[in-house]
Structures are given as structure tokens and as C-alpha cells.
Amino acid sequence: MGYWEEVRDVVLKGVDMAVEGVKDGAAKAVEKGKDGVTYTQLKTNLFVEHRKLQTILADLGDHTRDLYREKKDIFSDPVITEIMGKLTKVEDECKRLESEIQKLGFETKK
């Protein structure tokens, strides 16, 4: 198991623990009615995107480490470019979901 795979596993365990926090937030959201349902769905989508983000970052770390060890150019590698494109899309989606949650008047933990 590579270093970044271990990091990904640790982070995913942390995300699973955070899901428990979402359950508490969902209970509060239900009290607020219709916005609560929307909040719960947005929060779920945000956690799914965070999981994607962690996987992409782990892949980026593994591939970068391999290129560094082989003393290859990291910036011209097509796999790095592809991974960075995926990373940017997922980050943008996370930001969009967070802004929608804030529009509803719910806090997002940083």
C-alpha cells in the first residue's frame, strides 16, 4: 500500500466520522421544514464530492511521487494534467454546494 493510499484511508475514516455529524445536522434541519430537506440533500452531495476529492488527491500524490522518483517532468505529464482537470471540477462543485447551503442559512464547517 502506497503512502497516499494510507492517507486516503485515514481521511475516508474521518469523513465517515463526519457523516455522524451530518445526522445531527439533519435532525436540526428537519425542524426548519422544507429547507431542511434541501439542506440534507445538499450536505449529502457535498460529502460525496469530498470523497471524490480525497480519491483524486491520493491519485495525484501517488502519481507525483512516482514521477519525482523517476526524475521526470511533473508539469508536462498528461496524467497529471488529467488529474488536475478532475480536481478542479470537483473543487468547483464543492464550492457551489457550500454556497447553496449558505444561501439556505445553514453553516458549513471549515
Residue pairs with C-beta under 8 A, 6 or more apart in sequence:
2 62
2 65
3 61
3 62
3 65
4 57
4 58
4 59
4 61
4 62
4 65
5 58
5 62
7 58
7 61
8 54
8 55
8 57
8 58
11 54
12 51
12 54
15 47
15 50
15 51
15 54
18 47
19 47
21 109
22 40
22 43
22 44
22 47
25 39
25 40
25 43
25 106
26 36
26 39
26 40
26 43
28 36
29 35
29 36
29 37
29 39
29 40
29 106
30 36
30 37
30 40
32 39
35 104
35 105
35 106
38 104
39 101
39 104
39 106
42 97
42 100
42 101
42 104
43 101
45 97
46 94
46 97
46 98
46 101
46 108
49 90
49 93
49 94
49 97
50 94
52 90
53 87
53 90
53 91
53 94
56 83
56 86
56 87
56 90
57 87
59 83
60 80
60 83
60 84
60 87
63 77
63 79
63 80
63 83
64 74
64 80
67 73
67 74
67 77
67 80
68 74
74 80
98 108
101 108
102 108
